[in-house]
């Protein structure tokens, strides 16, 4: 069972369909705001020096999730990390209402990783003053081109 943020409803549904994965897809957010979260966020940040990138993996959301992500991004940007990935559990309904908050921080769609870290992951990405030339990206399929177009368009829309 996965909880899909409204912003990514069509793309994620398409990815699951194209992969032939059977999931119960939920689109309606029953959680309204961050004040309903309690406790402390459980997360891990890993730095990949060979790629000058970092991955923030969220295991459990807590009431501190938004400032935690914002502060992590600020700290990683000050260290001149080029790319920051945010891995969110699609099995958690809170992902649905938190994605817009992360988009305000500058994160945009990166993909879906099925069966990763105890379930499916929504991967968002943040580029720290990095220019990407879409013409230099090699894509092997029509489906890949569709996803790339979506990613580039989503990047233009984020905070």
C-alpha positions, 0 to 999 in steps of 0.5 A: 500500500502506497500513499501518493502525493497529489503533485506526483499522482499521474507520474507515480501511477504511470511508473507503477503501471509501466513496471507492472507492480501491484500496489494499493494506491491511495491519493486522498490525504487524511492527514491535514497538517504537521501539528498531527505529527508527534515525536522525533524524526528518525532519519539518516544522512549519508555523504557520498564524496565520490559524487559530492552528494548526500542522501537524507533517508527518512524512516519515521516522520516526527514533528521536527521533520520540516526544520530538520530537512531545511537545516540539513539542506542549509548545512550541506549547501554550505559544505558545497555538496552538489546534489542532495537526495531525500528518500521518503517512505511511500508507505507512510500517509504523511508523505502526502502532505509533507511533499509540498513542504519539501518542494518549497525548500527546493526539492523536486521529483527524482523517481520511485524506488520499489522495495527499498528500505522496507517498502517503496521510496519516493526520491526527491532531489535538490541541486545546489547551484548546479546547471544541468544541460538536458541536451546532454542527458542520454535516455534509452526509452520513450518512457525514460524521456517522459520521466525526464521531461516530468523531472525537468518541468517539476524542477522549474516549479519548485521553491 
